[in-house]
Amino acid sequence: MVTIIGNPAVRIKLHEDLRSKRAQFANVIHPPTIVAEEVRLGVGVVLAPFPILSVNSCIGAGVVINDYIFIQHDAQVGSCIYISGHYNVGDVLVLGQEAVV
């Protein structure tokens, strides 16, 4: 199961409610997607077409990454973040929980 809701606060509450009911989350990864070695993905992650996730980046649970996103090395993306299309998340950047980019 995945949740694709634009409002991160609503999405995180829904994730918490569903997890408490033992829901099983899956990651949806659209081809073509480039995921480097040592990338850590949480559960319930949605990757739209053409993202690039660079080495040692960390993607939290319930994150939605739209098309043509570049997550640079060592970046940390918190839980339930929505990243809009055509965006570059810089290296060593930390995005906190529930952000919309």
C-alpha positions in Angstrom: 0.0 0.0 0.0 1.1 3.6 -0.7 -0.6 6.9 0.1 -0.3 9.8 -2.3 -1.8 12.8 -0.6 -0.4 16.2 -1.3 -0.7 17.5 2.2 2.1 16.0 4.2 0.4 16.5 7.6 -2.6 14.5 6.4 -0.3 11.8 4.8 1.7 11.3 8.0 -1.4 11.0 10.1 -2.8 8.5 7.7 0.5 6.5 7.7 0.5 6.4 11.5 -3.1 5.3 11.6 -2.5 2.6 9.0 0.7 1.4 10.7 -1.1 1.0 14.0 -3.5 -1.3 12.1 -0.6 -3.3 10.8 -1.0 -2.2 7.2 1.7 -3.3 4.8 3.4 -0.5 2.8 5.2 -1.0 -0.5 7.5 1.2 -2.5 6.4 2.1 -6.0 9.3 2.8 -8.3 8.5 3.8 -11.9 11.1 2.9 -14.5 13.3 4.4 -15.5 14.7 5.3 -12.1 18.3 5.5 -11.1 19.0 4.5 -7.5 22.7 4.5 -6.6 24.3 2.0 -4.2 23.8 2.5 -0.5 20.6 4.6 -0.9 18.2 3.9 2.0 14.5 3.9 1.2 11.7 4.0 3.8 8.4 2.2 3.2 5.6 3.6 1.2 7.9 5.6 -1.1 6.7 6.7 -4.5 9.2 7.5 -7.2 7.7 9.0 -10.4 9.6 8.7 -13.7 13.2 9.8 -14.1 14.4 10.5 -10.6 18.1 10.1 -9.7 19.0 9.1 -6.1 22.7 9.5 -5.5 25.0 7.5 -3.3 24.3 7.5 0.5 21.1 9.5 0.3 18.3 8.6 2.7 14.6 8.8 1.8 12.1 8.5 4.7 8.8 6.7 4.8 5.8 7.9 2.8 7.9 10.2 0.6 6.6 11.2 -2.9 9.3 12.1 -5.4 7.9 13.5 -8.6 9.5 13.3 -12.1 13.0 14.6 -12.9 14.2 15.0 -9.3 17.9 14.7 -8.4 18.6 13.8 -4.8 22.4 14.4 -4.5 24.8 12.4 -2.3 24.3 12.2 1.4 21.0 14.1 1.3 18.4 13.2 3.9 14.7 13.4 3.0 12.5 13.1 6.1 9.2 11.2 6.3 6.1 12.1 4.3 7.7 14.8 2.2 6.4 15.7 -1.2 9.0 16.9 -3.8 7.6 18.4 -6.9 9.0 17.8 -10.4 12.2 19.2 -11.8 14.0 19.9 -8.5 17.5 19.4 -7.3 18.0 18.4 -3.6 21.6 19.5 -2.9 24.3 17.3 -1.4 24.3 16.9 2.4 21.0 18.8 2.6 18.5 17.7 5.2 14.7 18.1 4.5 12.7 17.8 7.7 9.5 15.8 8.1 6.3 17.0 6.3 8.1 19.5 4.0 6.7 20.4 0.6 9.4 21.3 -2.0 
